[in-house]
Each structure stands twice: as structure tokens, then as C-alpha cells.
Amino acid sequence: FRLVLGVSRTMHIVLDIKDKLYHQEVEHSSPTVSVWDDFGESFSLSTTQRMLGCVMSLGMGVVCLGLAVFFVPMIVFTPAKFAFFFTCGNLFLLSGTMFLVGPKRQIKSMFDRSRATATILYMASMILTLVAAVRFGSLMMVIFFTCIQVVAFVWYVLSYIPFARTVVKTIYNRMRQVLGLLFRRSS
């Protein structure tokens, strides 16, 4: 219960910070050179290097997720190994796109108003999956946060596809209606 309360508090704090940062950015958009601009100039990559980095990162993500799947039958005994490989796989997959668009644009896109909540939930669930495994060794918490991680990742990815979230919400609502009718008839 304390963990859920802590997660709730953390989410509120992060959302408040996100709102403050967004409002500051809108109010104080100045043409000065930022740390990100300097960072981008220092680490510019050729198109070939970007593609190679993306493919390597995606490959590492697939390998880590494959190792996580390997540890699923043993998750009762080694939840930390599963959580580590699953979370690392997700981080590698996410970082793969950074090679294509650059870290500045990726982070700016991730914290865009339409996907900030999904991004924060995704990042928080990755951290909490590792904390649940390493600190508490709780199998149920690992499974719970892994499920949240998957749902948040899917919701995040859907934010890049036009109208995808609307379609998923519509399908979900229709399924709820149909299931509600089926369970009323059987009662």
C-alpha cells in the first residue's frame, strides 16, 4: 500500500513539474543557445552511423527481451533477472529511435503534451519494475509493474499513429458494452 501511495505522489509531482516546464517553455522561448544545441553539435553523426546505431540498439533490445522471455518460467525464483532484461530491452528499443532523430528531438517529442503522461508512466513503471524486483523481491509487484510498462509503452507508441488512440478507445468501449450485455444475460 505504501508503494502505491508513493507511486501516486511521485506521479503527481512529475505531472506538476511537466506542467511547469511546459508553461515556462511557452512563456520563455528565447533564441539563445541551449545545452541541448551544444550537445547536438558535439555529437553529430552521419546518416550511416545513425542507421547503424539504431539497428544495433534495436538488436540489443530484441536480445534483452529474448533473455527476459527466457527467464519467464523461472520468474518465481529470479524476478530480478527478468525485470532487468525486460527493462533493459525496453530502454534499448526506446534509445534506438534516438539515433534516428537525435536525443533533443526525441526527448522533446516524448514530453510533448499528447504523450507526456504515457512517457512518464512508462519511465516510472520501468523504474518501479526494477525497484520491485531488486529492493522488495516481490513477484506480484514485478508482474504488476511489467504489465503497466507494456500498456504504457503501447499507449506511447499509439500516440505516434494518427487516430490510433481514438480507435483503441472506441474498440475498448464497444467491448465493454458487449461484455456488459453478456454478463447481464447470464445473471
Secondary structure by P-SEA (a helix, b strand, c coil): caaaaaaaaaaaaaaaaaaaaaaaaaacccccccaaaaaaaaccccaaaaaaaaaaaaaaaaaaaaaaaaacccccccaaaaaaaaaaaaaaaaacccccccaaaaaaaaaccccaaaaaaaaaaaaaaaaaccccccaaaaaaaaaaaaaaaaaaaaaaccaaaaaaaaaaaaaaaaaaaaaaaac
